[in-house]
Amino acid sequence: MRDFWVIDIEASGLSPVSYPIEIGLVNAEQEYQALIVPEDSWDHWSLKSEQLHGISRRELHKKGKPAVVVAKELNMLLGTEAVYSDHEDWDSFWLRRLFDTVGVKQEPSVVDIKKILEHSKKDTVDRLSRSGDPYTHRALDDARLNRQAVIQAMECRHWDLFPT
């Protein structure tokens, strides 16, 4: 099986005016994580979302990277590869929002992995949560968790997501 990237994005909220604040990517050999300093035009902020992911606006300004830097790093790291997401609709929206806002052409695409995860993710999430390993609702931890669930789903079903 060829390796694959899994992405997770944390955001300022769940609305049409929300924006990405953290990106996590993982494959078998690499990981990438970045907090994103909000652009001036990005002013929506959901306190409910902040409680969920635990990232404050202050932390973004203190530890984040400029959005244009994150967009360029993603293009350099991924090129035109597809990245897999358990929330393709939102993650595609936020990735598009990132690239469009900073005027950088988006090279990677986001692909939905929900069908692969339908049967195995809940069991995997429950088992990993009990182990105390990942802290969910942080982008890199969620990407790791989703990647592991995909691998387990493929092993259980003897699927090869990437036929040779």
Backbone as a ProteinNet text record, in pm:
[ID]
protein_1_A
[PRIMARY]
MRDFWVIDIEASGLSPVSYPIEIGLVNAEQEYQALIVPEDSWDHWSLKSEQLHGISRRELHKKGKPAVVVAKELNMLLGTEAVYSDHEDWDSFWLRRLFDTVGVKQEPSVVDIKKILEHSKKDTVDRLSRSGDPYTHRALDDARLNRQAVIQAMECRHWDLFPT
[TERTIARY]
84	0	88.5	58.7	127.9	85	172.5	139.1	41.7	-24.3	-123.6	-117.7	-161.7	-169.9	-311.1	-322.1	-450	-438.3	-543.1	-545.4	-657.3	-634.6	-741.2	-718.6	-827.4	-818.7	-910.1	-854.7	-935.1	-966.8	-1081.8	-1126	-1182.8	-1206.9	-1260.2	-1405.5	-1469.4	-1609	-1662.9	-1790.9	-1857.7	-1960.9	-1912.3	-2001.7	-1938	-2016.1	-1961.5	-1854	-1842.2	-1738.6	-1622.8	-1622.8	-1512.8	-1389.1	-1278.2	-1150.7	-1060.7	-957.8	-869.3	-776.6	-756.5	-663.3	-549.9	-569.7	-464.5	-479.6	-367.7	-366.7	-272.8	-319.9	-237.7	-241.1	-124.9	-110.7	-21.8	-52.7	32.3	30.5	145.7	154.4	250.2	295	377.2	512.7	562	697.6	706.9	602.6	611.1	486.7	506.7	395.8	417.7	307.1	312.4	201.2	234.8	134.9	166.8	62.6	83.2	-39.6	-15.4	-117.2	-110.9	-224.4	-231.5	-276.4	-196.9	-235.2	-351.8	-462.7	-577.2	-543.5	-591.7	-580.1	-668.6	-641.8	-721.1	-870.7	-902.2	-1042.6	-1111.7	-1035.9	-1092.1	-1124.6	-1248.3	-1281.1	-1382.7	-1439.4	-1534.9	-1461.6	-1522.1	-1462.1	-1573.6	-1573.9	-1673.8	-1611.4	-1666.4	-1617.6	-1644.1	-1752.8	-1783.7	-1674.6	-1631.3	-1522.3	-1392	-1366.1	-1244.5	-1244.1	-1359.3	-1367.3	-1338.8	-1380	-1360.5	-1214.2	-1149.7	-1011.7	-907.8	-947.3	-855.2	-752.9	-776.2	-682.5	-744.2	-670.9	-721	-666.5	-735.2	-684.6	-547	-530.2	-400.7	-289.2	-317.3	-217.2	-183.4	-284.8	-260.7	-166	-188.6	-103	36.2	46.2	175	258.8	192.3	265.6	238.4	144.8	105	198.3	179.9	251.9	155.8	207.8	120.7	53.2	-69.7	-146.9	-75.9	-12.5	57.3	172.3	240.4	349.6	294.4	183.9	122.8	78.1	15.1	-29.6	88.6	196.9	315.2	378.9	383.6	438.3	354.7	222.2	135.2	159.5	171.1	199.1	334.3	435.2	567.7	565.5	497.3	493	408.2	292.8	196.5	197.1	235.8	223.7	78.5	55.6	-80.6	-143.2	-83.1	-138	-273.5	-351.6	-478	-447.4	-521.2	-512.8	-650.7	-652.7	-778	-828	-959.9	-1021.4	-1150.6	-1177.6	-1305.5	-1416	-1380.8	-1479.7	-1440.6	-1447.2	-1401.7	-1469.9	-1598.5	-1669.8	-1611.6	-1596	-1540	-1391.2	-1314	-1170.2	-1141.2	-1218	-1202.6	-1235.3	-1343.7	-1385.6	-1274.5	-1220.7	-1119	-987.5	-951.3	-829.6	-845.1	-961.2	-989.6	-986	-1042.4	-1044.3	-902.4	-816.8	-676.7	-609.1	-614.4	-544.5	-604.1	-736.5	-800.3	-767.6	-768.5	-743.6	-603.7	-505.3	-366.9	-322.9	-412.1	-380.8	-279.5	-276	-185.4	-270.1	-226.7	-300	-291.7	-406	-411.4	-376.6	-271.3	-232.8	-293.3	-290.8	-347.9	-500.9	-559.1	-704.8	-740.8	-862.9	-910.3	-1011	-991.9	-1076.2	-1143.3	-1268.5	-1348.6	-1312.7	-1281.4	-1253.1	-1364.5	-1478.7	-1586.4	-1631	-1638.5	-1685.2	-1590.7	-1462.3	-1366.1	-1379.4	-1408.6	-1410.9	-1543.8	-1649.4	-1783	-1786.2	-1722.5	-1734	-1622.2	-1508.6	-1396.3	-1361.2	-1397.8	-1350.9	-1401.9	-1530.2	-1584.1	-1510.8	-1489.5	-1417	-1274.3	-1209	-1071.7	-1064.6	-1154.2	-1155.6	-1179.9	-1276.7	-1305.9	-1184.2	-1120	-1004.5	-888	-858.7	-747	-776.8	-901.5	-937.1	-918.7	-955.5	-937.1	-789.5	-704.6	-562.4	-498.7	-566.7	-515.9	-412.3	-389.1	-286.2	-322	-421.7	-441	-531.7	-508	-600	-675.1	-800.2	-873.9	-911.2	-946.8	-979.7	-856.3	-742.8	-625.6	-592.4	-556.1	-547.2	-453.6	-331.3	-237	-281.9	-331.3	-379.1	-496.9	-589.6	-704.2	-659.9	-564.2	-512.8	-447.4	-369.1	-307.7	-414.6	-514	-622.1	-696.9	-728.9	-800.9	-716.4	-587	-498.6	-494.7	-481.8	-478.6	-610.4	-721.9	-851.6	-861.9	-809.1	-810.3	-728.3	-609.7	-523.9	-594.2	-655.6	-727.3	-845.2	-916.1	-1029.4	-982.8	-872.7	-821.7	-771.6	-707.3	-658.6	-774.9	-881	-997.6	-1068	-1070.4	-1144.6	-1052.6	-923.4	-823.5	-833.7	-853.2	-862.8	-726.2	-705.9	-590.1	-643.6	-629.5	-680.9	-611.5	-488.8	-408.5	-361.2	-444.2	-401.7	-279.9	-191.6	-69.6	-88.7
-118.4	0	124.7	217.2	345.1	426.9	510.2	590.1	701.8	757.3	861.1	961.1	1083.2	1190.2	1199.5	1226.6	1256.4	1396.6	1476.2	1614.6	1634.3	1723.2	1771.3	1920.3	1994.6	2139.1	2181.7	2258.1	2322.7	2462.8	2513.5	2641.7	2732.1	2855.9	2957	2930.4	2842.6	2808.9	2725.7	2698.6	2623.7	2714.6	2805.1	2896.7	2936.5	2993.5	3035.7	3143.8	3210.2	3312.5	3264.5	3136.5	3082.7	3063.7	3038.2	3027.1	2927.9	2876.1	2777.7	2843.2	2774.6	2826	2727.5	2600.5	2500.2	2390.6	2347.4	2238.9	2130.5	2005.9	1890.1	1793.3	1742.3	1645.3	1532.5	1411.9	1298.8	1194.7	1133.2	1011.7	918.8	813.3	714.7	769.6	870.4	917.8	1060.4	1140	1281.6	1329.1	1436.5	1506.6	1655.6	1728.2	1873.6	1929.8	2034.5	2102.5	2250.9	2332.7	2477	2546.7	2638	2733.8	2848.5	2912.1	3016.4	3147.5	3250.6	3384.6	3431.2	3471.7	3515.9	3637.2	3635.4	3750.2	3862.6	3985.8	4099.5	4083.8	4024.4	4008.4	3891.6	3812.1	3697.1	3740.8	3775.2	3823.4	3737.7	3636.5	3548.2	3465.4	3453.9	3370.3	3309.2	3177.4	3105.6	3059.4	3107.5	3063.8	2914.8	2865.6	2722.3	2639.9	2683	2614	2623.9	2740.4	2756.6	2659	2640.2	2544.4	2402.7	2371.6	2238.1	2210.6	2301.1	2274.4	2332.2	2422.3	2475.1	2574.2	2630.3	2725.6	2865.4	2957.2	3094.6	3182.3	3292	3388.3	3441.2	3457.5	3506.2	3408.4	3278.4	3176.8	3179.8	3201.8	3209.3	3323.5	3438.7	3555.2	3536.7	3462.9	3442.6	3331.7	3220.1	3103.2	3067.4	3138.2	3102.2	3154.6	3099.5	3143.8	3225.7	3318.5	3391.2	3293.3	3323.1	3234.7	3209.1	3309.4	3291.7	3192	3192.2	3097.6	2955.3	2937.2	2804.3	2754.4	2839.8	2800	2753.9	2829.1	2791.7	2663.4	2645.5	2521.8	2400.6	2416.7	2305.6	2269.2	2368.4	2340.1	2271.7	2315.6	2254	2110.3	2087.3	1955.3	1857.1	1901.7	1811.4	1814.3	1925.5	1937.3	1918.6	1838.6	1815.7	1688.7	1634	1511.4	1536.8	1431.9	1435.4	1409.2	1475.5	1448.9	1401.5	1309.5	1246.9	1308.5	1328.3	1394.9	1324.6	1321.1	1265	1369.2	1493.9	1601.1	1681	1614.2	1672.6	1804.9	1815.8	1939.1	2059	2047.6	2159.2	2178.9	2070	2086.1	2144.9	2105.5	2167.1	2316.1	2349.5	2489.3	2572.3	2523.6	2601.5	2608.2	2500.9	2504.6	2605.6	2602.7	2700.2	2842.3	2859.5	2992.6	3041.7	2952.6	2987.4	3033.7	2950.2	2981.2	3103.4	3111.3	3225.8	3357.6	3357.7	3481.4	3536.2	3447.4	3493.8	3498.5	3460.7	3470.4	3369.5	3253.2	3146.1	3036	2983.7	2876.7	2749	2690.1	2566.6	2448.7	2374.3	2257.6	2128.1	2102	1975.7	1978.1	1860.3	1847.7	1764.4	1780	1707.2	1602.5	1479.1	1366.3	1310.8	1273.6	1221.5	1075.6	1045.9	907.3	848.1	914.8	867.9	725.5	689.4	555.9	448.8	474.1	377.9	370.8	484.1	489.7	451.3	440.1	418.2	311.9	198.2	85.8	78.3	135.6	115.2	234.7	356	472.4	476.7	449.8	457.8	362.1	237.1	141.1	187.9	238.7	285.7	406	501.7	621.4	581.9	492.8	449.4	382.9	293.4	221.2	317.1	406.3	499.5	599.8	641.9	735.4	671	544.4	473.5	457.9	448.1	430.5	558.2	671.1	798.4	862	804.8	857.2	992.1	997.9	1126.2	1219.8	1347.7	1448.7	1495.1	1454.7	1489	1636.8	1682.2	1821.4	1911.1	1849.8	1923	1861.4	1941.8	1899.2	1780.7	1787.3	1678.7	1550.3	1558.8	1439.1	1376.8	1458.2	1405.6	1344.8	1405.9	1349.3	1213.8	1202.7	1073.8	967.7	1004.7	912.8	866.8	958.8	923.1	836.3	863.8	781.5	639	624	491.3	417.1	487	424.6	376.8	455.1	414.8	288.3	285.2	167.2	44.4	58	-54.7	-97.9	-3.2	-36.8	-115.2	-72.6	-141.8	-281.3	-294.7	-426	-520.4	-471.5	-554.5	-601	-515.8	-547.4	-594.4	-600	-639.4	-551	-422	-325.7	-266.8	-229.7	-149.6	-19.6	86.1	215.1	263.7	215	259.2	135.7	77.5	-40.4	-8.8	-106.3	-85.5	-122.5
0	0	0	-89.4	-92.6	28.5	76.9	194	156.3	256.1	233.8	348.2	319.1	417.1	472.8	601.9	666	724.1	704.5	751.5	852.5	945.3	1032.3	1051.8	1054.1	1070.3	1184.8	1276.1	1380.3	1330	1371.2	1316.3	1424.1	1383.5	1474.7	1511.1	1438.6	1464.1	1350	1354.5	1247.7	1182.3	1101.7	1031.6	899.3	808.9	679.2	689.3	804.7	820.4	909.2	943.2	1024.1	936.6	999.9	929.6	1003.2	934.5	996.7	1098.4	1210.1	1310.5	1338.2	1302.3	1323.1	1219.1	1164.1	1066.7	1116.9	1109.3	1141.7	1025.2	987.5	879	927	881.9	919.4	807.8	784.9	705.2	779.3	718.2	789.3	831.8	759.7	785.3	836.3	817.5	851.3	923.6	998.3	1061.4	1040.5	1034.3	1021	1108.2	1181.2	1263.1	1262.5	1247.4	1249.9	1305.2	1397.7	1438.7	1339.3	1312.2	1209.8	1272.8	1252.4	1297.9	1210.5	1270.5	1190.2	1104.4	982	893.2	947.9	908.9	957	925.6	811.3	771.6	842.8	916	987.5	1130.2	1155.5	1289.5	1364.5	1298.5	1366.7	1473.1	1590.2	1695.3	1778.9	1789	1867.1	1998.8	2109.7	2240.4	2262	2204.8	2214.5	2144.8	2028.3	1957.5	2036.1	2093.7	2174.5	2291.4	2354.8	2465.5	2417.4	2295.4	2240.9	2207.2	2133.8	2092.4	2188.6	2274.9	2375.1	2322.5	2205.2	2145.3	2155.9	2215.9	2229	2116.2	2090.9	1991.4	2033.3	2160.7	2212.2	2175.9	2194	2159.7	2010.6	1927	1782.6	1749.2	1810.9	1784.8	1843.1	1949.4	2015.3	1948.4	1909.5	1860.9	1715.4	1651.7	1515.9	1408.7	1289.4	1169.8	1084.7	1006.5	913	816.4	779.7	692.2	559.8	502.8	375.8	389.7	501.7	526	532.9	604	616.2	478.6	398.9	264.9	179.8	182.2	102.7	155.4	287.8	344.7	303.4	303.1	261.7	116.1	29.7	-111.2	-128.2	-53.8	-64.4	-13.2	94.9	157.1	76	28.7	-34.1	-186.4	-244.6	-389.6	-430.1	-530.9	-579.7	-521.4	-418.1	-357.4	-292.4	-289.7	-215.6	-68.9	18	161.5	205.8	299.2	341	470.2	476.8	590.6	628.8	759.5	803.8	800.9	770.8	752.6	628.9	515.4	389.5	358.9	391.3	359.4	433.9	564	642.2	614	612	590	451.9	350.3	217.1	222.2	291.6	304.6	369.4	482	553.1	477	408.4	328.2	214	148	41.7	97.8	215.2	278.2	304.2	351	375.7	246.6	144	19.3	-50.4	-57.4	-124.4	-55.5	76.2	150.5	125.7	116.4	100.6	-45.3	-138.2	-280.3	-329.5	-268.5	-310.9	-373.9	-490.5	-556.6	-472.6	-443.5	-365.2	-454.8	-419.1	-496.7	-442.3	-311.3	-263.6	-265.7	-277.5	-270.1	-147.7	-100	17.4	-29.3	17	-20.9	103.7	90.3	201.5	230.7	356.2	395.4	481.6	488.3	575.8	544.9	419.1	385	439.4	436.6	490.8	642	704.1	849.6	912.6	832.7	889	997.4	971.4	1063.9	1166.3	1136.4	1227.4	1313.6	1274.3	1346.6	1490.1	1510.4	1645.8	1738.8	1693.2	1775.5	1801.5	1698.2	1713.1	1805.4	1786	1870.9	2016	2039.6	2175.8	2238.9	2162.6	2216.5	2244.1	2149.9	2168	2278.3	2289.5	2395.7	2532.3	2544.1	2671.3	2705.2	2601.7	2627.7	2681.1	2664.2	2714.3	2623.7	2505.4	2416.1	2356.1	2266.7	2198.8	2276.3	2259.7	2308.5	2185	2173.5	2052.6	2052.4	1934.4	1904.8	1904.6	1878.4	1833.6	1698.3	1603.9	1464.6	1442.5	1493	1467.1	1535.7	1658.4	1727.8	1654	1606.6	1532.2	1399.4	1331.4	1205.9	1232	1338.3	1374.4	1399	1475.5	1509.9	1384.5	1295.9	1173.4	1081.9	1073.5	991.1	1045	1174.4	1234.5	1210.4	1217	1191.1	1046.6	951.7	810.6	791.7	851.2	838.3	894.9	1010.8	1070.2	984.8	927.1	840.9	719.4	660.1	541.5	577.9	693.5	735.6	763	827.1	858.4	732.2	631.7	508.5	397.5	425.4	324.9	201.4	224.1	115.1	88.9	-33.1	-67	-126.6	-50.1	-92	-218.7	-239.1	-352	-430.9	-518.3	-593.4	-678.5	-690.9	-769.3	-914.5
[MASK]
++++++++++++++++++++++++++++++++++++++++++++++++++++++++++++++++++++++++++++++++++++++++++++++++++++++++++++++++++++++++++++++++++++++++++++++++++++++++++++++++++++

